[in-house]
Amino acid sequence: MLSNRQWADDSYANSCKKCNKQFNLTTRKHHCRHCGMIFCGTCSQYSAVIASNKNPVRVCETCSIELSDIRGTNVRRISNSSIHSAQSYR
């Protein structure tokens, strides 16, 4: 979806865009694949299929509401096991 939105640069994000939790070794940065902003895992624990990708991708809480309520997109919460298994492959 990022056609008119910019992908946020990791180097400028020291804290979550939503809750302001500081990023460190235990609090990782995650890009919302819809708006491009950077969030902590708690504030980006949703997945949805968006126009630019046919597989579910990580989205932030705000975009999950927009996608679900306004566009009727099926949005799901990412389970902790899904998050941990995805991180182990990095």
BARO-607965 format. One line per field, with one value per residue (C-alpha): residue number from 0; residue in three letters; chain; x, y, z. Coordinates in Angstrom, 2 decimals, padded with zeros to 5 digits. Each point is the difference from the previous one (the first is absolute). Layout:
seq (NUM,...)
type (ALA,...)
mol (A,...)
c1 (X,...)
c2 (Y,...)
c3 (Z,...)
//
This chain:
seq (0,1,2,3,4,5,6,7,8,9,10,11,12,13,14,15,16,17,18,19,20,21,22,23,24,25,26,27,28,29,30,31,32,33,34,35,36,37,38,39,40,41,42,43,44,45,46,47,48,49,50,51,52,53,54,55,56,57,58,59,60,61,62,63,64,65,66,67,68,69,70,71,72,73,74,75,76,77,78,79,80,81,82,83,84,85,86,87,88,89)
type (MET,LEU,SER,ASN,ARG,GLN,TRP,ALA,ASP,ASP,SER,TYR,ALA,ASN,SER,CYS,LYS,LYS,CYS,ASN,LYS,GLN,PHE,ASN,LEU,THR,THR,ARG,LYS,HIS,HIS,CYS,ARG,HIS,CYS,GLY,MET,ILE,PHE,CYS,GLY,THR,CYS,SER,GLN,TYR,SER,ALA,VAL,ILE,ALA,SER,ASN,LYS,ASN,PRO,VAL,ARG,VAL,CYS,GLU,THR,CYS,SER,ILE,GLU,LEU,SER,ASP,ILE,ARG,GLY,THR,ASN,VAL,ARG,ARG,ILE,SER,ASN,SER,SER,ILE,HIS,SER,ALA,GLN,SER,TYR,ARG)
mol (A,A,A,A,A,A,A,A,A,A,A,A,A,A,A,A,A,A,A,A,A,A,A,A,A,A,A,A,A,A,A,A,A,A,A,A,A,A,A,A,A,A,A,A,A,A,A,A,A,A,A,A,A,A,A,A,A,A,A,A,A,A,A,A,A,A,A,A,A,A,A,A,A,A,A,A,A,A,A,A,A,A,A,A,A,A,A,A,A,A)
c1 (000.00,002.90,-000.64,-000.56,001.67,003.69,001.82,001.43,003.78,001.12,002.83,-002.40,-002.31,001.07,-003.46,-003.36,-002.15,-003.10,001.05,003.47,001.64,003.76,001.58,002.86,001.28,-003.29,-002.43,000.35,-001.06,-002.72,-001.18,-003.72,-000.30,-003.00,001.12,003.77,000.45,002.04,-001.64,000.79,-001.32,-002.96,-001.22,000.49,-001.40,-002.47,000.18,-002.04,000.10,000.63,-000.11,003.77,000.32,-002.24,001.35,-000.86,002.51,000.62,-002.09,-000.31,-003.08,-001.17,000.28,-001.68,-003.04,000.02,000.37,-002.67,-002.65,000.37,001.15,-001.47,003.38,000.38,002.46,001.43,002.07,003.42,000.48,003.12,001.11,-000.22,002.06,002.68,000.25,000.29,002.76,001.98,000.38,001.67)
c2 (000.00,002.37,001.78,003.43,-000.78,-000.24,-002.95,001.36,-000.11,-002.33,002.29,002.80,-002.16,-000.23,-000.80,-001.44,002.42,-000.89,-000.70,001.66,-003.13,000.31,-002.51,-002.10,-003.57,-001.42,002.44,-000.35,002.32,-001.15,001.84,000.09,-001.23,002.27,003.44,-000.58,001.34,-001.80,-001.63,-002.37,-003.57,000.75,002.89,-001.94,-003.39,-000.28,-001.51,000.73,-000.54,003.37,001.05,-000.17,-003.58,-003.07,-001.54,001.37,002.59,001.81,003.13,002.41,000.31,003.23,-001.49,-003.22,002.05,001.92,-003.15,-001.88,002.69,002.12,-002.49,-003.22,-001.75,-003.10,000.98,-002.51,000.33,-001.59,-002.70,000.05,-003.32,001.46,002.99,-002.10,-002.49,002.81,001.64,-003.22,-000.07,003.42)
c3 (000.00,000.51,-003.31,001.58,003.32,000.82,001.56,003.28,000.33,002.82,001.04,001.01,002.11,003.63,001.34,-001.06,-002.02,002.06,003.62,000.03,001.47,-000.53,-002.39,001.40,-000.08,001.28,-001.65,-003.75,-002.81,-002.40,-003.10,-000.66,-003.58,-000.57,001.28,000.14,003.53,002.68,003.03,002.85,-000.21,002.26,-002.15,-003.25,000.92,-002.87,-003.46,-003.09,-003.73,-001.63,-003.64,-000.52,001.30,-000.26,003.24,003.46,001.19,003.32,000.55,002.91,002.19,-001.69,-003.49,001.16,001.02,-003.28,-002.07,001.95,000.52,-003.11,-002.62,001.37,-000.03,002.17,002.74,002.47,003.14,-000.34,002.64,002.16,-001.49,-003.52,001.01,001.70,-002.86,-002.55,002.04,000.22,-003.79,-000.20)
//
